[in-house]
Amino acid sequence: MKKIIVTCALPYANGSLHLGHILEHIQADIWVRYQRMIDNQVWFICADDAHGTPIMLKAKNIQLPPETLIKKIHKEHKTDFKNFNIIHDNYHSTHSSENKKTLEKIYNILKKKKYIKKKRTSQFFDIKEKMFLPDRFVIGTCPKCKTKNQYSDNCEICGSTYSCKEIINPKSTISNSIPILKNSTHYFFNLPIFSKMLKNWITSGTLNKNVSNKILEWFKIGLKKWNISRDAPYFGFKIPKTNKYFYVWLDATIGYISTFKNLCKKNKNINFNEFWNKNTKTKLYHFIGKDIVYFHSLFWIAILEGCKLRKPNKIFIHGHLTINKIKMSKSKKTHIKAKTWLKNFNSDSLRYYLASKLSHKLEDIDLNLIDFKKKINNDIVNKLINLAYRNLKFIHKLYNNKLSKTLDNNNLYATFVKKSKHILKYFNNCNFSKITKKIMKLTKKANYYIDQQKPWKLVKTSKNKNKVHEICTTGINLFKILMTLLKPILPKLSNKIEKLLNTNLTFKNINKPLLNHKIKNPKKLFNRIKNNQINNLLKNNKI
């Protein structure tokens, strides 16, 4: 049995969750459910990223204290995750006593080792608002490709990074005024000193090879010291003995550690040091989007090295979620809220659709609602649920919900068992699209078996009663295998099937057919996606 910590990137606490957040948590949740089904011990943790200028400004705008805002958002986030059947062992906040203590402890260790130094630097300053501006609050023209409306540190079109001094025609998004460059003293973490260690770690197999190759390109440009401080006004924790605040990205990553500390407080059976000591035998896996690879593969790893703490065993990185090829973004209003989705569709439908698109490759995933409707109706309703119903109706009407004592086709069942063990191997590297394809191939084969046997014809002759019973029992048991494989992906449907079949769907029992076994009355299992549901979603989101 392996002992594992799993984390997702921390959702920002200035607004509702959208489907981009849900994508990542679904990916992690599927992986976690699989690990638990093979008897590994997993602690799935996450937290709200609760500091920074955007939260301070939003709280000011709606005339609430920032603490009140983040508590309200925290409650909403937890509800949204629960409604998607994403169950964390601990969902915490970076605005916590554990995070403050851990942050200060790590800062003091790094400072004592002289990895942190003071330096004067230039930043954009909003004269009207009398505040220094984070990069995301300054837009202008990219100095490389000349695209307008790009952030002051990077261009989303050409991918270039640059200093704030280089951007053309800068403008503050807070006041729409032209910001000035102003000097301020800040605290910098000496990232370049860890270059050799970082190169070794990056090429160790912890990252996808395409990702590691991309990161190594940054070394050619040269790693730069990282500014870990921010000027007031700011919502966050103050750096001890200074008038500065810790940069949100520092306490966000350290939030992984503090959230686990908080879990240990709640569960005294968990030993914190066992999981975070440098030489631990436990595992740590991060699930993140490709836009934050820089922080997790360089800054975070260097901080852990500097403090002599364990590093992640694997970082699973996914692409962006787009809708009709447009990247989902709260700031650009090209997103669908998690709760809006659930007003129109079953949570399992999105879990299955995203699983059918997720692989170990770093590719963007497009949510095309026409394709979504077709995928769910064809795969889940027409193939999977249809397989169940066409056998259940005979078992219910003719055999009082009792399965036969023997199967009609033991070889077919054995083939499904053998193929299922092969399919399970794809869970480990998150190759879920391969899993859904192979499961649907088996579903087609199971339906073909029923088509060939034609129980609806055989049942017309009384001498075939036992034969029909065995055929339909075989069909139900093939369905059981398929649903066992889909259990990590479709938890809501799986729960219904377990009640219906009066059994637990486990990998251990996948080779044991249900025979001479009483099941429950068949009920409605899954609804077909209709056009009016899609129209309502589009209308509500105005996209």
Residue, then its C-alpha position, 0 to 999 in steps of 0.5 A: m500500500k502506498k501513502i499518497i498526498v494529492t493536490c490541485a492548484l488553489p482556486y482564487a478566492n475572488g469569485s465563483l468556480h468555473l469549468g476550468h477549475i472543475l476540469e483539474h479537480i475532476q482529473a485529480d478526483i478520477w485519479v484519486r478514486y482509482q488509487r483508492m480502489i487499488d487500496n492505496q491510502v490517499w489524502f486529497i487536499c486543496a485550499d482557497d488562494a485567499h490573498g492578493t490585490p484582486i481580492m483586496l480590490k473586489a472586497k473594497n468594491i462590494q464594501l465588504p472586509p476581505e475576510t468576509l469575502i473569502k469566507k463567503i467564497h470558501k463556502e461556495h467553492k466547497t459546495d460546488f466541488k461537492n456537487f461535482n462529487i469531488i471530495h477532498d479530505n481537507y479543503h482549507s484556506t491560505h488565510s489561516s494560522e497554519n499558513k502564516k506560521t509555515l510561511e514565516k518559518i520557511y521565510n526565516i529558514l531561507k533568509k538565514k541561509k542567505y537565499i533572500k536579499k533586499k534589492r531596489t526595483s522599478q514597478f508601475f504605480d497608479i497615481k490616482e489609486k496611490m498603489f503599486l500595480p501587479d502585472r495583471f493590472v497593467i495592460g499595453t502593447c506587446p513589445k515583441c509581436k505588437t498585440k494590444n491588451q496584453y499584460s505587462d509581463n507576458c503576451e498571451i498571443c506570442g508567449s513572450t515574457y518581458s519586463c514592465k519597462e518594455i511594454i508599450n503604452p501601459k495603462s492601469t486597468i483599475s483607474n484607466s490612467i497611465p501608470i508611472l514607474k516608481n522605485s521600491t525596495h523588495y525582497f528577492f529569492n535567489l532562484p539562480i543559485f538552485s539552477k544545477m539542482l533544478k535541471n537535474w530534477i526537471t530531467s528526472g522523469t517527474l515531468n512530461k518530457n515535452v514540459s521538461n524540454k520547454i522548461l529547459e529553454w528558460f535556463k538558456i535565457g537565464l533564471k532570475k531572482w524572484n520578488i517575493s514581497r509586495d507593497a501596501p495596500y495589500f491583503g495578505f500576511k506581513i513579512p516579519k519586521t518589515n512594512k512589506y507583504f508576502y507575495v501571494w504566489l509564495d504563500a499559495t504554494i506553501g498552502y499545500i504544506s499548511t493545508f496538510k498540517n491542518l488535516c493532521k490537526k483534524n486527524k491525529n493518526i496522520n504523521f506530518n513528518e512522515f509525509w514532508n521529511k526530505n527522505t520520506k517514502t510517501k508520495l506527493y502528486h500535483f495536478i496543475g494547468k500549463d499556465i503555472v508550470y513555471f511556479h511549480s517546477l522552479f520556484w516551488i522546487a527551489i523553496l523545498e530544496g532550500c528548506k530540506l523538505r520533500k519534493p513532488n514525485k510527479i506533476f500532472i499538467h493539463g492544457h486549458l479548457t476552451i469553449n468553442k476554441i476560446k480560452m475560459s477566463k473569468s476576467k474576460k468573461t469567457h467562462i461557465k460557472a460550475k453552479t450554472w452547469l449543474k442547473n442544466f446538466n448532470s455532474d457525471s456528464l461533464r466528468y465523462y466528457l472531460a475524461s474522454k478528452l484528457s490524456h497524458k499529453l499537454e493539449d487544450i480541451d475544447l468544450n463543444l456543446i454539440d459534441f458534448k450532447k452527441k458523446i453523452n447520448n451515444d456513449i452513456v445512453n445509447k450504448l452503456i445504459n441501453l445494455a443494462y436496460r435490455n437485459l434488466k427488463f427480462i430479469h425483472k419481468l421473467y425471473n423476479n430480479k434473480l440472476s441465473k446460476t450460470l453464464d451463457n458465455n464464460n469465454l466472453y466474460a473471461t475476455f472482458v475480465k482480461k481486457s479490463k485489467h489492461i484498461l486499468k493500467y491507463f489510470n496511473n498516467c491519467n490517460f483517461s481518453k484511452i480508457t473511455k475509448k476502450i470501454m466503449k469498444l467493449t460496450k459495443k461488443a457486449n451489445y453485439y452479443i445480445d443482438q446476436q443472441k436475440p433474447w426477445k425472440l427466444v423468449k417466445t418459446s417456453k423451452n428457451k426460458n433458461k437460455v434467456h435467463e443465462i444470456c441476460t445474466t451474462g449481459i448484466n455481468l458484462f455491464k457490471i465489469l464496464m461500470t466497475l471500470l467507469k466507477p472513478i469517472l462516473p461516481k453518481l451513476s456507479n452509486k445507482i448501479e451498486k444499489l441496483l445490482n445489490t453489490n459493490l463495484t470493486f476491482k478485486n471482484i471484477n473477475k467474479p460474476l454475479l450468479n444466483h443473485k438478487i438485484k433490485n427493480p430497474k429505475k431511471l439511470f441516466n437522462r438524455i441530453k436535450n437541445n433546450q438544456i444547451n440553449n438554456l446554458l448558452k442563454n444564461n452565460k451569453i456566450 
